[in-house]
Amino acid sequence: MPGYELVFILNADLSEDDFTRVLGKVNDQITKLGGTVTETNQWGKRRFAYPIKKQAEGNYVLEKVQIKQTALKELDASLKMSEDVLRYLFVRENS
């Protein structure tokens, strides 16, 4: 399975429990699609250069993920539907 880096920004207004819950939902979706999360780095709150969905800052998370390319469409749709995920980006790692 190819490796990807998934960077996503969560709403900064989330409580610590809600942040953990949303992060768990993203990870559960990845494993449900047959992938694995190999590493998670929480970068913390950062201020945006411009507002995103009327928010001035967000919680950044970087995850290294092993997942099939065909499952990315479903994960993409799931992240788009989440109101707590402000932005996200998949980057394929070089093998």
FENNORGI-V147314 format. One record per backbone hydrogen bond with DSSP energy under -0.5 kcal/mol. NH is the residue of the N-H (numbers start at 1). CO is the residue of the C=O. If there is no record, write none. Layout:
# FENNORGI-V147314
nh={NH NH}
co={CO CO}
This chain:
# FENNORGI-V147314
nh={4 5 6 6 7 7 8 8 9 10 10 11 12 14 19 20 21 22 23 24 25 26 27 28 29 30 31 32 33 34 35 36 38 38 39 41 43 43 44 46 48 52 55 58 59 60 60 61 62 63 64 65 65 66 67 67 71 72 72 75 76 77 78 79 80 81 82 86 86 87 89 91 93}
co={65 91 4 63 5 89 6 61 87 8 59 84 57 11 15 16 17 18 19 20 21 22 23 24 25 26 27 28 29 31 30 66 36 64 64 62 41 60 60 58 56 55 52 46 10 44 58 8 41 6 39 4 63 36 2 65 68 68 69 71 72 73 74 75 76 77 78 9 84 9 7 5 3}
